[in-house]
Amino acid sequence: MNPTWVDILGAGCLLFGALLIAGSGWGLYRFEDLYQRIHASGLATSLGTLSFFLGISLLHGGLGLWLTSAAVVLLSFLTGPLASHFIAMAGYENGVPHVRETLVDGPVGDFHPDVSAEEITES
């Protein structure tokens, strides 16, 4: 049986979503502090979830699967940024340190007092 354009598009979406989610996992391993890790996981998993469920829906069709996928993606888009924000704020309020190269100090917007831009560019 020859694959149709829907099969190829669905497989491409699945592969793209899986790569984004794997990249998010690599970001959790690679980045140094809580705030960078939240950024990596939040951005990649949102688009990865959308792409992954779109691929599943394209490959296996059916109204029920499309509605379920839409509900999962919608809930993921609504709850993911909120959870990331609350985790970051809890970390900030509890004094979780950020990497030395961070110039902007969280929600306050003040520049970090003991690090200059020259020190960052030299290292």
N, C-alpha and C positions, 0 to 999 in steps of 0.2 A: 504494500500500500504506500503510495507516494504521499509525503507530507504536504499539507496545504499551507497557505500563507498564515493562517490562524495558528497552526501548529508551530511554525517557525517563530512567529511573533511571541507565542506563549512560552516556548522554550527559551527564547532570548530574554523575556521578562523574568522568568525564573532564575536564569543564570545571573542576570544583572542584580536582582534582589539578593541572591545568595552571596554575590561578591561584595555588595554593600554591607550586608550584615557581618560577613567575615572581616571586612575592613574596619567595622566598628569594634569588633573584638580585638583586632590588632591595635586600634587606638587605645583601648582600655589597658592593654599591656604596655604600650609604648610611652604614653604620656605620663607626666610626672606628678601632677597634683589632681585633686578632686575636681576642680573647675574645668580643666582641660579634658578630663575623662568624661565628664557630663556632656561637654560640647561634642566630643567624638561620638558618643553613644546616641545622643539625641538626634543629631542631624542624619547620620547614616541609617539608623533604624527606621526613621520615619519614611524616607524614600524607599528603603529596602523592603519595608512591609507593604507599601503600596505596590511596588513592582512585583513582589513575590505573589501576592494575592491576585493581582491582575493576571499574572501568568497562569496560576492555577485555574482561575475562572475561564480564561481563554481555552485552555487545554481540555477542561472537563465540562464546560458549559452548564446549562440548566439554570432556571430562574432562582431556585433555592440557593444554589452555590453563589450566584452573583449577589443576591441579597445578603447572605451571610458574610461574604467577603467585603461588601460595602460597609456592613455594620462593624466588622472588625477594624477596617481601615479608619472609619470615622471615629470609633472609640480610641484607637491608637493616636490619631491626630489630636484628639481633644485632651487625653490624659497624659500623653508623653511630655509635652512642654510644661504642663503644670507640675508633674512629678519632678522634672529636672529643675525647675525653678525652686520648688520647695526644698529639695535636697541641697541645692546650692545656698539658699538662704540659711538653712539650718547649719550648714558647714561654716558659713561666714559668721553667723551669730555665735557659734561655739568656738570660734578662733582657729578653724582648720587653716593651716598656713598654705600660701600659694608659692609658686616658684619665685625665685629671686628676680627673674627677668620681668615679672609682671609690674607694669608701671601704674595702671589704674587700679585703685583699691575698691573693687566691688561696686555695690549700689550707690555709694557715696559719690563716686566720680572724682575723688581727689587723687592727685598723683602720689605715688609711693614716696615717702619723704627721704628714705636713705639710699635710693638708687637713682642715678642719673642716666640720661640717654647715652652719654659718652661711655660710661662703664659697660653698658650692654653692647654697644657696637665694638668695643675693644675686645671683648671676650668671645 
